[in-house]
Amino acid sequence: MGAIKLTKIGNSQGLTIPKDILEKGNFSIGDSLEVHLYNGRLILFKKPPHHSEMKFEGKQEAEDLEWADADLGEWDS
């Protein structure tokens, strides 16, 4: 995928995400995103349109994030 830089945007900071990564993640301009910090990694999820319809299953959510511990050797170049 590649590296991106944290940049200053007014009084805030921001990340510019390349178009190819947005397309692979099925993200679109205007999407609401949930941001999670997991073991020092930022993880972005599309925010579901209706939170009231979601069911929390803590164990399943933890299992869904197991991939975040994967070896990033190919990205460390």
Contact map, one row per residue, 1 for C-alpha under 8 A:
11100000000000000000100000000000000000000000000000000000000000000000000000100
11110000000000000000000000000000000000000000000000000000000000000000000000100
11111000000000000000000000000000000000000000000000000000000000000000000000000
01111100000000111000000000000000000000000000000000000000000000000000000000000
00111110000000110000000000000000000000000000000000000000000000000000000000000
00011111000011110000000000000000000000000000000000000000000000000000000000000
00001111100011110000000000000000000000000000000000000000000000000000000000000
00000111111111000000000000000000000000000000000000000000000000000000000000000
00000011111111000000000000000000000000000000000000000000000000000000000000000
00000001111110000000000000000000000000000000000000000000000000000000000000000
00000001111110000000000000000000000000000000000000000000000000000000000000000
00000001111111000000000000000000000000000000000000000000000000000000000000000
00000111111111100000000000000000000000000000000000000000000000000000000000000
00000111100111110000000000000000000000000000000000000000000000000000000000000
00011110000011111000000000000000000000000000000000000000000000000000000000000
00011110000001111100000000000000000000000000000000000000000000000000000000000
00010000000000111110110000000000000000000000000000000000000000000000000000000
00000000000000011111110000000000000000000000000000000000000000000000000000000
00000000000000001111111000000000000000000000000000000000000000000000000000000
00000000000000000111111100000000000000000000000000000000000000000000000000000
10000000000000001111111110000000000000000000000000000000000000000000000000000
00000000000000001111111111110000000000000000000000000000000000000000000000000
00000000000000000011111111110000000000000000000000000000000000000000000000000
00000000000000000001111111100000000000000000000000000000000000000000000000000
00000000000000000000111111100000000000000000000000000000000000000000000000000
00000000000000000000011111110000000000000000000000000000000000000000000000000
00000000000000000000011111111010000000000000010000000000000000000000000000000
00000000000000000000011001111110000000000000000000000000000000000000000000000
00000000000000000000000000111110000000000000000000000000000000000000000000000
00000000000000000000000000011111000000000000000000000000000000000000000000000
00000000000000000000000000111111100000000000011000000000000000000000000000000
00000000000000000000000000000111110000000000011000000000000000000000000000000
00000000000000000000000000000011111000000001111000000000000000000000000000000
00000000000000000000000000000001111100000001111000000000000000000000000000000
00000000000000000000000000000000111110000111100000000000000000000000000000000
00000000000000000000000000000000011111000111000000000000000000000000000000000
00000000000000000000000000000000001111111110000000000000000000000000000000000
00000000000000000000000000000000000111111110000000000000000000000001000000000
00000000000000000000000000000000000011111000000000000000000000000000100000000
00000000000000000000000000000000000011111100000000000000000000000000000000000
00000000000000000000000000000000000011111110000000000000000000000001000000000
00000000000000000000000000000000001111011111000000000000000000000000000000000
00000000000000000000000000000000001111001111100000000000000000000000000000000
00000000000000000000000000000000111100000111110000000000000000000000000000000
00000000000000000000000000000000111000000011111000000000000000000000000000000
00000000000000000000000000100011110000000001111100000000000000000000000000000
00000000000000000000000000000011110000000000111110000000000000000000000000000
00000000000000000000000000000000000000000000011111100000000000000000000000000
00000000000000000000000000000000000000000000001111100000000000000000000000000
00000000000000000000000000000000000000000000000111111100000000000000000000000
00000000000000000000000000000000000000000000000111111100000000000000000000000
00000000000000000000000000000000000000000000000001111100000000000000000000000
00000000000000000000000000000000000000000000000001111110000000000000000000000
00000000000000000000000000000000000000000000000001111111000000000000000000000
00000000000000000000000000000000000000000000000000001111100000000000000000000
00000000000000000000000000000000000000000000000000000111110010000000000000000
00000000000000000000000000000000000000000000000000000011111110000000000000000
00000000000000000000000000000000000000000000000000000001111111000000000000000
00000000000000000000000000000000000000000000000000000000111111100000000000000
00000000000000000000000000000000000000000000000000000000111111110000000000000
00000000000000000000000000000000000000000000000000000001111111111000000000000
00000000000000000000000000000000000000000000000000000000011111111100000000000
00000000000000000000000000000000000000000000000000000000001111111100000000000
00000000000000000000000000000000000000000000000000000000000111111110000000000
00000000000000000000000000000000000000000000000000000000000011111111100000000
00000000000000000000000000000000000000000000000000000000000001111111110000000
00000000000000000000000000000000000000000000000000000000000000011111110000000
00000000000000000000000000000000000001001000000000000000000000001111110000000
00000000000000000000000000000000000000100000000000000000000000001111111000000
00000000000000000000000000000000000000000000000000000000000000000111111100000
00000000000000000000000000000000000000000000000000000000000000000000111110000
00000000000000000000000000000000000000000000000000000000000000000000011111110
00000000000000000000000000000000000000000000000000000000000000000000001111111
00000000000000000000000000000000000000000000000000000000000000000000000111111
11000000000000000000000000000000000000000000000000000000000000000000000111111
00000000000000000000000000000000000000000000000000000000000000000000000111111
00000000000000000000000000000000000000000000000000000000000000000000000011111
